[in-house]
Amino acid sequence: MAGRGTPATALLTRKKIDHTLHSYEHAGGAAYGQEAVDALGLAAGRVFKTLVAEVDGNLTVGVVPVDATLDLKALAAAVGGKKARMAEVADAERATGYVAGGISPLGQKKRLPVVVDASATSWNTVFCSAGRRGLEVELAPGDLIAAVDARTAPIAARG
C-alpha cells in the first residue's frame, strides 16, 4: 500500500487478520460510501459505512451497508438502550480519532460499542473504511466482528 498506515490497518496487522486494502482517488463531496462503491465497482450492499450515534448519551457505532440508513431505534435496542440520535460530527471524530468520511470501525482511539448490521454475514468478504478517505479494507465479516468485539443485529433500514 502506498502512503502511511492507519490505526485500522495497524490493528488488523497486529491481530494477524487477513485483509486486503483497496485505495481510490477521493474526489470530495459527502457520499463517501457511494464513492467507494462506484470507484471500486462493488455491490452497494457489500460496502459498509461507519456511523456514530449517541444511545442514551453514550457514543455507539453502527456499521451498515452504504445503500441503507441506520435504524436508530434498532441500534438502541441492539445495545440495550432506549433512545438514539446521530452523534455530532466533532464528537464522533474526537472519540474515533478519524475524520468524517474516513471513520473506520477498526482501531478507534476510544473503544466504543460496535453493532454490525446482520446482512454483513451473508457475504464472504465485506468492505469498510480503513481509516482514511479513499481507503477501504476488505475482510471476512466474522473477522471484522471479532476484531472490534461487535455484536450483529438488523440495524439497517432500506427504502
Legacy VTK file of the C-alpha trace (Angstrom):
# vtk DataFile Version 3.0
C-alpha trace
ASCII
DATASET POLYDATA
POINTS 159 float
0.000 0.000 0.000
1.256 3.439 -0.868
1.210 6.022 1.880
1.101 5.555 5.611
-0.905 3.011 7.520
-3.806 3.849 9.789
-4.812 2.670 13.261
-7.278 0.349 11.477
-4.602 -1.320 9.355
-2.264 -1.498 12.367
-4.956 -3.315 14.380
-5.539 -5.846 11.593
-1.811 -6.460 11.235
-1.320 -6.799 14.999
-4.201 -9.293 15.257
-2.929 -11.151 12.148
-6.298 -10.753 10.435
-6.315 -11.478 6.725
-7.307 -8.348 4.805
-6.822 -6.545 1.509
-6.564 -2.783 1.111
-8.219 -1.001 -1.807
-7.462 2.641 -2.485
-9.162 5.045 -4.854
-8.964 8.744 -5.582
-11.238 10.589 -3.156
-12.917 13.309 -5.188
-14.567 15.281 -2.385
-18.226 15.549 -1.520
-20.075 13.810 1.271
-21.287 10.454 -0.158
-18.094 8.624 0.829
-19.586 5.134 0.858
-21.217 5.506 -2.550
-17.965 6.942 -3.876
-16.180 3.748 -2.759
-18.875 1.585 -4.385
-18.538 3.459 -7.677
-14.738 3.690 -7.663
-14.190 0.031 -6.786
-17.116 -1.359 -8.822
-18.735 -3.179 -5.920
-22.267 -4.106 -4.878
-23.547 -1.389 -2.525
-24.758 -3.991 -0.029
-21.209 -5.286 0.380
-19.645 -1.927 1.282
-20.337 -0.774 4.826
-20.311 2.719 6.271
-19.442 3.500 9.861
-21.866 5.825 11.637
-21.530 7.124 15.169
-24.698 7.640 17.178
-25.470 8.522 20.761
-27.517 5.899 22.596
-28.806 7.147 25.943
-25.924 9.640 25.965
-23.192 7.092 25.098
-21.428 7.030 21.753
-22.129 3.826 19.837
-21.027 2.752 16.366
-23.402 1.361 13.756
-21.960 -0.325 10.659
-24.491 -0.580 7.827
-24.419 -1.091 4.033
-23.960 2.123 2.070
-27.300 1.581 0.307
-29.143 1.665 3.639
-29.638 4.057 6.518
-29.022 3.406 10.182
-32.208 2.470 12.040
-31.608 4.370 15.271
-34.326 2.526 17.213
-32.857 -0.829 16.189
-29.347 0.340 17.150
-30.573 1.430 20.581
-32.346 -1.900 21.076
-29.226 -3.824 19.996
-27.193 -2.299 22.829
-29.984 -2.363 25.413
-30.697 1.349 25.139
-33.863 3.363 24.810
-33.150 6.442 22.707
-30.634 7.076 19.928
-29.699 10.009 17.761
-26.830 10.679 15.399
-23.748 11.996 17.189
-22.278 15.389 16.426
-19.526 15.062 13.816
-16.960 16.684 16.129
-17.805 14.197 18.914
-17.524 11.253 16.505
-14.171 12.468 15.179
-12.789 13.126 18.665
-13.823 9.703 20.008
-12.709 7.668 16.996
-9.590 9.598 16.027
-10.740 9.623 12.399
-12.228 12.332 10.178
-15.791 12.025 8.887
-15.826 10.044 5.665
-12.842 8.054 6.886
-14.185 6.730 10.181
-13.412 3.044 10.477
-14.971 0.653 12.973
-11.408 -0.679 13.410
-8.669 0.895 15.513
-10.697 3.689 17.046
-8.998 5.925 19.606
-11.692 5.262 22.212
-13.201 1.779 22.269
-16.885 2.272 21.532
-19.599 -0.384 21.373
-19.994 -1.536 17.751
-23.040 -3.092 16.109
-22.627 -4.510 12.602
-25.754 -4.973 10.505
-26.651 -8.655 10.291
-26.563 -8.533 6.473
-22.749 -8.459 6.635
-22.679 -12.160 7.457
-24.254 -13.053 4.105
-21.043 -12.056 2.244
-17.730 -13.929 2.059
-15.953 -10.581 2.442
-17.126 -7.048 3.140
-15.554 -3.625 2.720
-15.358 -0.802 5.251
-13.239 2.277 5.722
-9.621 1.566 6.536
-9.403 4.869 8.402
-8.830 7.363 5.620
-10.984 8.791 2.846
-10.217 6.847 -0.314
-9.010 3.717 1.511
-11.196 0.652 2.048
-10.325 -2.625 3.717
-11.778 -5.936 2.542
-12.072 -8.692 5.120
-14.290 -11.553 6.226
-17.316 -10.280 8.168
-16.530 -12.633 11.053
-13.046 -11.128 11.294
-14.469 -7.588 11.353
-16.923 -8.563 14.086
-14.239 -10.322 16.154
-11.651 -7.545 15.725
-13.906 -4.923 17.313
-15.858 -7.268 19.603
-19.038 -6.228 17.785
-22.480 -7.658 18.037
-24.666 -8.176 14.983
-28.279 -7.067 14.681
-30.635 -5.928 11.919
-29.875 -2.195 12.221
-30.099 -1.194 8.539
-33.220 0.400 7.092
-33.841 0.430 3.334
-36.341 2.439 1.375
LINES 1 160
159 0 1 2 3 4 5 6 7 8 9 10 11 12 13 14 15 16 17 18 19 20 21 22 23 24 25 26 27 28 29 30 31 32 33 34 35 36 37 38 39 40 41 42 43 44 45 46 47 48 49 50 51 52 53 54 55 56 57 58 59 60 61 62 63 64 65 66 67 68 69 70 71 72 73 74 75 76 77 78 79 80 81 82 83 84 85 86 87 88 89 90 91 92 93 94 95 96 97 98 99 100 101 102 103 104 105 106 107 108 109 110 111 112 113 114 115 116 117 118 119 120 121 122 123 124 125 126 127 128 129 130 131 132 133 134 135 136 137 138 139 140 141 142 143 144 145 146 147 148 149 150 151 152 153 154 155 156 157 158
